Amino acid sequence: MLIVNEALDHGRSSLQLRRKLRHDISVWGRYRNGRGIAMEVQIYDLSEHGCRFRQGWARLETQDFITLTIGSIGPINAHVVWTKSTMVGVQFDQQLHPSVLNHIVTQMDERPELGS
């Protein structure tokens, strides 16, 4: 689990510092942009409000709207808040329910457990 400090500009005159609880995970998912085909992505840094993922050859842009599936969970409506090279940060239109977030983190993380 990570605590991340982020400075985000939401169109206001000053940057706001936000502190969010993020879960360091690795889960395969898919997104669709409009009527496009589903693109597979590796999802990281999940919170109830959004996540970060690595995109392939297709390129999303800030403010693009997508539907995201995390493992078998979804579709989840989201919009792109930042991109950097192949990494994308999205914010969910509705936050994940705590039990859904817990299920993804405890049951779907594909990384091997430490000490295995």
C-alpha positions as CSV (number, residue, x, y, z in Angstrom):
1,M,0.0,0.0,0.0
2,L,1.4,3.4,-0.9
3,I,0.5,6.9,0.3
4,V,1.1,9.3,-2.6
5,N,1.2,13.1,-2.6
6,E,0.1,14.5,-5.9
7,A,-0.1,18.1,-7.0
8,L,-2.9,18.5,-9.5
9,D,-4.2,21.5,-11.4
10,H,-7.9,21.3,-11.8
11,G,-8.3,24.5,-13.8
12,R,-7.9,26.6,-10.6
13,S,-5.4,29.3,-10.3
14,S,-3.2,27.4,-7.8
15,L,-2.1,23.8,-7.5
16,Q,-3.8,21.7,-4.8
17,L,-1.9,19.1,-2.9
18,R,-3.9,15.9,-2.5
19,R,-3.0,12.9,-0.4
20,K,-4.5,9.6,-1.5
21,L,-4.2,6.0,-0.4
22,R,-3.1,3.9,-3.4
23,H,-2.7,0.1,-3.6
24,D,0.5,-1.1,-5.4
25,I,-1.0,-3.9,-7.6
26,S,-0.5,-5.5,-10.9
27,V,-3.7,-6.6,-12.7
28,W,-4.6,-7.0,-16.3
29,G,-7.5,-5.1,-17.7
30,R,-9.0,-3.6,-20.8
31,Y,-10.2,-0.2,-21.9
32,R,-12.4,1.1,-24.7
33,N,-12.3,4.6,-26.0
34,G,-15.6,5.4,-27.7
35,R,-16.5,2.6,-30.1
36,G,-13.0,1.4,-30.4
37,I,-11.7,-2.1,-29.9
38,A,-10.8,-3.2,-26.4
39,M,-7.1,-2.6,-25.6
40,E,-5.3,-4.7,-23.0
41,V,-3.5,-2.8,-20.3
42,Q,-1.5,-3.6,-17.1
43,I,-3.1,-1.7,-14.2
44,Y,-1.1,-0.3,-11.3
45,D,-1.6,2.0,-8.3
46,L,-5.3,1.5,-7.7
47,S,-7.4,3.7,-5.4
48,E,-11.1,4.0,-5.0
49,H,-10.9,7.2,-7.2
50,G,-8.7,6.0,-10.1
51,C,-5.7,4.1,-11.2
52,R,-2.5,4.2,-13.4
53,F,-1.9,1.9,-16.3
54,R,0.5,1.2,-19.1
55,Q,-1.0,1.5,-22.6
56,G,0.2,-0.2,-25.7
57,W,0.4,1.3,-29.2
58,A,-2.9,3.3,-29.0
59,R,-2.5,6.7,-27.4
60,L,-5.0,8.3,-25.0
61,E,-5.0,12.0,-24.3
62,T,-5.9,14.1,-21.3
63,Q,-9.7,14.4,-20.9
64,D,-10.5,11.3,-23.1
65,F,-13.4,9.3,-21.7
66,I,-13.0,5.5,-21.5
67,T,-14.6,2.4,-20.1
68,L,-12.2,0.3,-18.1
69,T,-12.4,-3.4,-17.0
70,I,-10.1,-4.4,-14.1
71,G,-9.8,-8.2,-14.3
72,S,-13.5,-9.3,-14.3
73,I,-14.7,-6.0,-12.7
74,G,-16.4,-3.5,-14.9
75,P,-17.1,-1.7,-17.1
76,I,-16.0,1.4,-15.1
77,N,-16.5,4.8,-16.6
78,A,-13.4,7.0,-16.3
79,H,-11.5,9.9,-17.9
80,V,-7.8,10.5,-18.5
81,V,-6.3,13.0,-16.1
82,W,-2.7,12.7,-17.2
83,T,-0.4,10.9,-19.6
84,K,3.4,10.4,-19.7
85,S,4.9,8.3,-22.4
86,T,3.1,5.0,-22.2
87,M,1.7,5.6,-18.7
88,V,-1.9,6.9,-18.1
89,G,-3.6,8.1,-15.0
90,V,-7.4,7.9,-15.0
91,Q,-10.1,9.1,-12.5
92,F,-13.2,7.0,-12.2
93,D,-16.5,8.8,-12.7
94,Q,-17.9,7.1,-9.6
95,Q,-15.5,5.9,-6.9
96,L,-15.2,2.1,-6.4
97,H,-17.1,0.7,-3.5
98,P,-14.7,-0.3,-0.7
99,S,-15.6,-4.0,-1.0
100,V,-14.9,-4.0,-4.7
101,L,-11.6,-2.2,-4.1
102,N,-10.7,-4.8,-1.4
103,H,-11.6,-7.7,-3.7
104,I,-9.4,-6.4,-6.5
105,V,-6.5,-5.8,-4.1
106,T,-6.7,-9.0,-2.2
107,Q,-7.9,-11.5,-4.9
108,M,-6.8,-10.2,-8.3
109,D,-3.2,-8.9,-7.8
110,E,-1.1,-11.0,-10.2
111,R,2.3,-10.4,-8.6
112,P,3.9,-13.3,-6.8
113,E,3.7,-13.0,-3.0
114,L,7.0,-12.1,-1.3
115,G,8.8,-15.1,0.1
116,S,7.2,-17.6,-2.4
